[in-house]
């Protein structure tokens, strides 16, 4: 087996939480979180840890990887490697009520430099990701993308 730079990188962990008609993405090692907005560095292995705090759902980015269920009380994992910079549409692939049709998110795959700049921008967000923010996003409803700093 030939070792490459990509095969030596540790995976970036992204915790994915399916809420009522929106997606929460938590980057635990980076100290940031976003709603309905996912950014990934190109050629970086990613480990998604997927759960739900709402009815069972299905996490899906058709152009990048397979569909996998998000279930309350369980964590499922999906490993992915995006090899092309670009914008990819993600969605729910499981009917989950009135807001299901709007449960979509953009996945932006960026160069490492652009990803680092994005992380810096999110960290500078004046909105903290805390318990009141989580309770707000737990409520049923759709949402525009939101970023939370550390």
Rosetta blueprint (number, residue, H / E / L):
1 X L
2 X L
3 X L
4 X L
5 X H
6 X H
7 X H
8 X H
9 X L
10 X L
11 X L
12 X E
13 X E
14 X E
15 X E
16 X E
17 X E
18 X E
19 X E
20 X L
21 X L
22 X E
23 X E
24 X E
25 X E
26 X E
27 X E
28 X L
29 X L
30 X L
31 X L
32 X E
33 X E
34 X E
35 X E
36 X L
37 X E
38 X E
39 X E
40 X E
41 X E
42 X L
43 X L
44 X L
45 X L
46 X E
47 X E
48 X E
49 X E
50 X E
51 X E
52 X E
53 X L
54 X L
55 X L
56 X L
57 X E
58 X E
59 X E
60 X E
61 X L
62 X L
63 X L
64 X L
65 X L
66 X L
67 X L
68 X E
69 X E
70 X E
71 X L
72 X L
73 X L
74 X L
75 X L
76 X E
77 X E
78 X E
79 X E
80 X E
81 X L
82 X L
83 X L
84 X L
85 X L
86 X E
87 X E
88 X E
89 X E
90 X E
91 X E
92 X E
93 X L
94 X L
95 X L
96 X L
97 X L
98 X L
99 X L
100 X H
101 X H
102 X H
103 X L
104 X E
105 X E
106 X E
107 X E
108 X E
109 X E
110 X E
111 X L
112 X H
113 X H
114 X H
115 X H
116 X H
117 X H
118 X H
119 X H
120 X H
121 X H
122 X H
123 X H
124 X L
125 X L
126 X L
127 X L
128 X E
129 X L
130 X L
131 X H
132 X H
133 X H
134 X H
135 X H
136 X H
137 X H
138 X H
139 X L
140 X L
141 X L
142 X L
143 X L
144 X L
145 X L
146 X E
147 X E
148 X E
149 X E
150 X L
